[in-house]
């Protein structure tokens, strides 16, 4: 990793990132955030803050189109550092959800590819991403009830939007684990692929997303995020405004011309 590629306007990322590394493949316009504290990839308090800063830095990096968060080993993450919650100040703890929401705020598509345990903050981080790829080995869970707590980084709120209050209560209030296949069946996961095919499926999704207009992708992501809680009429109105703005973009003109001349479009993100 070249840290000059991860310049953040407010801070310089350290060489020794806590529990993860960043890999940038400029030729594929791809950045991978790799959790690397095996075997369970426990996420520390410091790591949460560094992950937020990393997402912000990658969002500002023009060489990166797509961001993937994945892990080393057989588990995505078994969750957070339990002891860290007792040592952190209430003010620090109150920022947890903001840090973990960094993938949602990021203007670029973010893919979470996870096998094995994906518990607690590992699940919450995945829920904050745009696409979730899982395998039959994947287990999602929010086990905080077993500690006398509730999810604190957006897990129950995001999950309820996806699967409804009944299923969310079943998962949160019973600390119930759901498999990758069940997550796909419920609409939580984007795809469920064979364990050996997870990397191949991730590569394919990255390449597919890269084929679209960057400005159209950014617009679609923001529109869908912003209208999640809106009424139908407001959502349609905002969609119309976004459509109108894209109407004057160079990428839309290129897309139309490519369609009529039956060639592959060359999108510039303008």
C-alpha positions, 0 to 999 in steps of 0.5 A: 500500500502506498500511503500517499494514495490514502491522503486524508484532509485531516490526518495521515494514516499510520503505517501500522493500521490496527487490525487491517490493511489496505490494498489498492489496485489502480489498474482495476480501480479497486481498493481492498480493506482487509481485516487481518487479525486472525483467527477471528478478526476482532475489531478494536476501538482504534480500528473503528476510527481508522476504518472510518478515516480509511473509507473517507480517504479512499472516497477522495482517491480518484484512482479508486472506483470500487471498495471491497471489505474482506478478511483473512482466514475463515471468519470475517469478524467475530465482533468487537473487542468486548473489554474495549467497551468498558474502557471507552468513555461514553463520548467515545462509545457514542461515536461508534455508529458514526464510524461504522456508517462510513461505508454508507456515507462513502459515495462509491460502491462498497462490497462486503465479502464475508465467510464464517463468523460475521457477528456484532460490529462485523455484521453491522459493518457489512450492513452499512455496505451496498452489497453483501456477498456470502457463502454457506459458511457465513453466519450473521448475528447480533449477539449483544443480548448475551452481554446485557447490551443491544447493538450499538452501531446501527445493526438493529436499525438497518436490519429492521429496514431490510427484513422488518420488525418481526425478523429483527426482533427474532435476531436481536432479542434472541441473539439468533444466528442466520446462515448465509443462505437464509440471509440471501433468502431474506434479502440481507445478502446480495448473493450466496455463492460456494465458499470456494467461489467467494473471491471470484464472485467478488472480482466479477461484481467489482468488474461489473460495477466498474462498467457503469458511469461513476457519476450515475453510480454515485447519484443512484447510491445517494438517492437510494440512501436519502429516500429510504425513509421518504414517502413515495411522492417525495422519493419520486420527486427526488428521483426526477431531480437526479434524473434531470441533473444526469441528463446534462452529464457527459456520461449520459451523452456517451451512453446514448451515443454508444447505445445507438452505435452499438459499442461499449461506452467509455464513461469518464464520470463527468 
